[in-house]
Amino acid sequence: MVHILDIFVSIAMSTILFLAGCSDKAVKDNEGNGRSDNEGDEPVETEYLQLYPAPGNLAQNVIGMDHSVWVNDQSCFVYRTEATGGGDYGSVYPEYAYFDFKGSVAIKVKPNYSVSSVEILPSRAQIVPKVNGSEISFVIREPGQYFVKINGDSENGSSATKNLYIFANPPEIDAPSKDDPNVVYFAPGVYEHKFYKLESNKIYYIAGGAFVYGRFYGVELQNVTIRGRGVICGEHLTSLGDEGRIVCINKKSNNIKIEGINVMHPKVWTIAMYQSNNIHIDNVHTISHGMSSDGCDITGCHDVLVENSFFRGHDDILAVKARDFINEMPVPQTCENVTFRNCVVWCDSSNPMTIGYETNQDIRNIRYERIDVLNISRPNVWQLEAVMAIEPHNEGVVDGVVYKDIRVDVKVPQNSLFRFVVDEGTGTIRNVRIEDVYINYGGTLGGIIYGTTQAEVSGVDFINVRNSEGLSLAEDKVTTNVYTSNINVSPNLKNGTWVGEVWDFSTEFSGFSSEQGRFDWYYKYLDGSEMKELLWNSSRNFWDVDTYCYIGWQRTDTNPVRNFPQMAAAMHPDVNKQPILIWKAPASGKILVRGKVRRPGTCGDGVDVSVRKNYQIPFWSMTIESSNQNFVDMGTNTVSVNKGDEVQFMVSMRGDNGCDNTEWLPVIEYLSLE
């Protein structure tokens, strides 16, 4: 079988363009239709083009300032909105332009700042831009949502601080008449902030060039459509509850359609659907501002299709839940038969694709297909994030989830590709299939699958999960606990060590464990001259041999960042007994050993600490005096290892063992592989 993603591997990095001379010539008729010769490239044939002028009295803060855009040499208005970017909840101001077309069109972008590199995402579109000074040109041949990434890098989409999105729509079909009594028609213009209560059997049409402040909401609706090409803006919303959501449809609604509109600046969730059935969301573009500004939340709904859309938010983006959130719905309802397909997502914090936390009822038959991820949150924005997340928090069962043809256009942090974890409660996860996932820029492959004593995770299949460096997901990169079963990886690779892989003992994903050998860490001690294994003490949650010789895990800070404390190995020696934390190399190559260590106690006479390979002479050591309670940086130590070699972190007492508890945060990273 030939997968379409294979075609892209050879060009994964080819779309990054540094300054190169080019020009663009276009020929058009009076309607903007026609062709662009594009200087010798395949001619651009435009069958239809519709641009939408902005209303004259538009507020200055929603008018683009950083970019000018032309389509077939016609000026295309650029809007500006506010979004929340990164872990500090600071404001950023992305810009966007929209138009309708059929065939192909020539795009020119001129930033008001210097240009050093350009990339057009998603990468599966295979759009290669040209740059001439500060003018960027490229051709769009298919309707879709595009990010013009200027002066960014491959680590993260938001590294390009001035974001420009192009929303290239297909032509509208059967636009309603403003004279139809069942149509609420918003003609081009600016509309003051208002709450619009939806009515059954109505079409709410927001024409291209309309800019509507407010929100649209309703309960127990039948046959409602919200469509058009204009903008709904929630800039003046203040509530963190349902009244902060721009499009919010509740309780026993049926046959709901949302198509073609741009939804900007909610206070919280952008599009929220509760306990409703037969929902179709198509070609919608959202950019959200504020904490918990989810993209699209499907809560307790049946038979939902979300497609051909763009969502940017500062929380979960394509989210499925099953919980009663408002007073009108005291009883939660199952969520079933939900499909997201052909969507582009940008996640500033949390998870691009998520099921949970809210799972008071069962969630069944959920499908994510042909999803492009342009941005994900980075540690330490939120330490429980993943590209694909299933996290039941209550009693509901999550059963039957498919992720297929997922492409990630950012470098994924370690253990952040997937997170299927039962948080608490009795709800289980079962029957999950992850197929044809491609990570661009050589991103890491791996994640977490954890069950609990009350809720096992079972039946998770990984098929053809790989990155642009040619690596495939291996079994040892699927981190599980004892409450999981029937986890399968195909192709069946046992070891997937890669250059840049990191073992950070301070994290739950590559550090301390109650199992010897988990994450390649071992817990031993030197009894005189004999090496022995420490035993797990469940009452202390430590590895120990007696009261004083132990290796544990404890926090080192009193003011954790966002409630995530800094953790460290807690190591204490005893008379003639030295605790040794050991990392065993899973592959041959060169590693970097770094970290920091301290002795927080003020009594006693200090400790000797050292790091060795295979019990040889230490390649790093020092004495920590009792007068020094500060962390000491180990610097950077490059060490060659063969598979199975040990790197040993040892703590030894000096004259006595009083106050000798030592906190160590070792980090090991592969620099090269043999």
Phi, psi and omega in degrees: 000137179256124179263141182298331181295333180299330182295332186274346189301317185290344181244016188303324182255002189284347183274355175281119185244127170266168191311125178213145182288142174197168174214169182217133178237137181229146175238131183215159174266185186293340181268001183086357177275165179135214184219157173244125181288335172052038173050062171091347177284177177304129184302146177268120181249114181254115178276330183203139176214128177230114173260154184237106177299148178278152176296149186291332184260030180291139180297145185297328185286351177250014177258130181302141182241338191258341187222145168245142185230137174235141174241119187049044178068010173258137181295132179245124185297140180247125178263164178229143176219174180252138176226165177255119185242126172084180187284344181271004179059025178284158181273140170233165189228078177292157178238155183210152176225149179221152178197168176248147178201166171218138184101245176209154182222151177263126182251136170238137177233131177234103175288157175267025178219166183289152185243125177250332178205153180219142175216141177251121180242153008287151185292336180294343177288342178056044178265121180253114181278162170245148181232128176231099186067242178254015179255130182246135178225145177197172184241134174252127183246350180225142171303145181169187181242124189233142177249121176269101186268106186250128178059035176259188173224180186276357183285321188197138181301321185286358175294339170274102192287339178252095188271138175230127177246139176247118178257099185261101187273154166287165177300145174291145178242128175055052175300137184288160178272140178291347179272354179288126182295342179265012179244127170263110195252122175254100179288167177308136182148177180255133182242130182296158183302131183199151171268120181257110179276120184286150177237150180296152176061035179235151170250127176254108187252120181249100188293153171305132185094352173274142179228105190250117174275136176136204181215157180238127186212163178182163182229140177053054182264152175230130171058063180242135177235133170242119185210177179133202179228002184276193188241135165252129185236126180259027185306327185264005175290146183235338186285143173267003176259207184300329181286358173264357179270138185283312177242114187223114182237125191240150156053103169061029173274156186212143178061068182249132180230134175229125188212131165083351188272165175248126186239117189234144163064055172285171173273320175227225184310138185279302177239119184234125178241123182242130169041052180227163187231156176057070183244135177229117177245121190222131173056047178255145182233122182232142171225125192247153179231137176108156176296144182064029178270070179303161177278292183221117182249121177252109189239111177063037182249161177236143172060074184235136174232121176243120187214159171055039188233166178236133178226128171235132180203171180251047174186206179298145186254292176261096194244140177235130184219168176213088184201153173273118183257340186231162187298330183291349184233075182291340183246121179292156181236149177299158176240120188219148173060064180242129179234130168249126179214151178054046180244151175246128185233147179227115185247115178276340177197142179083223195242129176298321178230117187219143172237116185114195346302329193286103187221062178283348175224173184289150175235123187225147172056069179247136185226129171245121185222133180053061179254133175252124181254117184262342183203142174224158179289153183243144172304137008255041174299309182202123191269008180240029185265157173201157178300315178241121185228134169232118187219076177294136187244350185230214186269352183290145178265135173258116189221120176087076180236133179237129168246119184222134179058061178257128180237128184246115185261035171219165179278118188279130175297159183300139179061026183240015176281320178215151177212100179248095192225127171283112186287305174197182183082193185248001181290134182256171173238130178208152176061070179242134180234125179241115189223135177059067176249132183231126181253116180283164176064022178068029181297158184286155181241119178162166180181192191238136170228111182231133168253189178227175178299332181267341188215103179277148172260127185217150173073061178244121182244127175251126182227119174059059175254120189207173178233178187288349176272003178088005179275145176247155176300133179246159184302323184286355175261001172261100185276120182234167169243187187287351183261037177229156178206156176056053175259121187234139178236129178226129002294154190277086178257134184273321186234128183235038180298139181227159175297131182095354178294140187236135169252108181248111187293346182280351184253156178285351186263344180213019185235233191300143179207160175271009180241131174296133176087351179291134185058024177069019178256141178230152187237108185225178174210155178261112180261094189068252177245006183254130178276129180226160177272138168289157180250146181283126178252101186292335179287331179259346190056040180230159162268126181208170172237336173203190185299326190256333180263108185205164167229122179232199181218121184215157181283151184244357184234152178261346179233078183294150176286117175055039176068017175248098185289155172281124182253156182212160170289127176259113187237131182226126178273163173230178180298122180062018178226119183243117178291140181228118173269123188241134170249128181254125186294124178279350181205160178278147179159199176250135180239157173250124179251122181215187179139195178210157186213147175208162172243102189287341182287154182255346180267183179075192186239018175091181181222161170255131178237148182205159175231130184228162168247122176053042173064022179272190179299137182302139171266354170206136179201161174191164173257128177256113182285156180294341180279352184246111178255008181272154175294140176252127180281133181281351186073198180245128183235114180268128186226134173273135181226149166260157178304129181095348175298153180247138169251123191242125178256116191238140175239129181235141175285163176257251180286321178217171184253018179292131177058032186268010175303127186236131181259123184232133177240079180281146176225132179233135182222137176281125175269327178203160179237149178253000000 
